Amino acid sequence: MAKLASYRAKRDFTKTSEPEGTTARRKGFSFVIQKHDASRLHYDFRLELDGVLKSWAVAKGPSLVKGEKRLAVHVEDHPLAYADFEGTIPEGQYGGGAVLVWDRGTWEPEGDPHEGYDKGRLTFRLDGEKLHGTWHLVRMAKRPRERQESWLLIKAEDAYARADRDPDILEEEPLSVKSGRSLDEIAPGRVAGGAKVKKAASKKSAASSADKPASRTKRPSPAKTSKSDSVEVAGIPLTHPERVLWEDQRLTKQELAEFYAGIAEWLLPHLVNRPLTLIRCPGGAQKKCFVQRHSWAGMNPAIRRTEAPDSSGTLEVLTVRDIQGVVALVQSGVLEMHVWNATLEDLERPDRLIFDLDPGEGIAWRQVIEGALAIRERLQALGLESLVKTTGGKGLHVVVPLTPKASWKEALAFTRDMAEAITRDEPKRYTTTSIKTEREGRIFIDYLRNNREASAVAPYSTRSRPGAPVATPVAWEELTPDLKPNGFTVENLNQRLAALRNDPWARIATIDQVLPEARRSKRASQKKGA
């Protein structure tokens, strides 16, 4: 309770609807950013640590411009329940004014977060609905008579950083990720459009049955004309079907929808009933793209909306159940489909793990292959079978199918330990830090995709990159220097699938294996029961 003494002393809970809260016993790594129109507009940046939300008031809000420093004044700890608070603090009360949940998600510290916090230098990765990538919080030297610590919030240089000329994320995405409302709509208690609409978007540049044999791959469904400016694919109307999504390929919306309809038997087993993170590019891959995790106005009902349990109550997730849902995504300008490593049946226990190998500058393709093979060898030594896929970019994903028994915490610990072990053995070839300057000449082994709400590009999803590449499962035997990391595309994937004698991932649904720790726990409990 002592951690929240300052928080409670400043508030009269008979007058404000802010949560009184308690210090939680759980150990989690959630974060929230609340847009707060008090005496002056600012953004409250909060990181979960030791059962409370460590909090900073960022006057100008976070900046995606690499290296730009934003003043962050350290304020009192807040209860975890505050992460869900959205509403109006009454005038005359501490912090009086409207508050909205501008962003939320999870954070992953680099190194010991307690040591970093005490020393005044926290480096961490955010996986939110708007903000992603690596950030720094740095404490400044205390000035005379300064009552509160001044820190700096700084965006690190990575794939999510922007240049000065790029749009400001605060102007691009001013609304709440919880309700879709603005501060003006929250102040009088109104809801946008008379109904709650959740919206989350963040700019991302355009650079980010499985056992069936190839002979059974369906050919693209013929498009049915419904009216002069629209067609139907798989029963879903497509407006502006002639819109070009990849200018270098002259690939249209209709052709993308027909491509997915043609590979439905290969795609759907890896997509159905898994929470989605979508990359939407309504104007095409060369235009503005953004991340979408929640429902939007006018969303086709073939795209399913589900309320899943979450630490702060419930979390809205989007899924599809069939090819109609996929075509509906295409209609909404979705060029990339990323999925959780768990299904709706059991969101708390992953059924896949992913090691994402992302090569830095100066790394040859053969070195990426060697890295994937090294991970495979280590997994085999633990009795674990793995699969591999190209990502449609420069790297590879090594995928470990699991019988869902381990928790997310165990999954993250396992992948982190393995990634760090490889890095310790060959520090000149591998790294587990996402900081771009430290990745030059090395391969970044990204294990953070094994968090609960993290995601990875789905097998057979396109990428919003030149050439319309497709993330493609391959056999380990195919992993040679002749294989191009982005060589499979919308134009040639059907040819590959038709030529395959066997699906390289045919066994993914039948592989029965658990993490080594889970095995030991199981044997221990069996012995105890005997």
Disulfide bonds with the S-S distance in Angstrom:
Cys281-Cys289 2.15
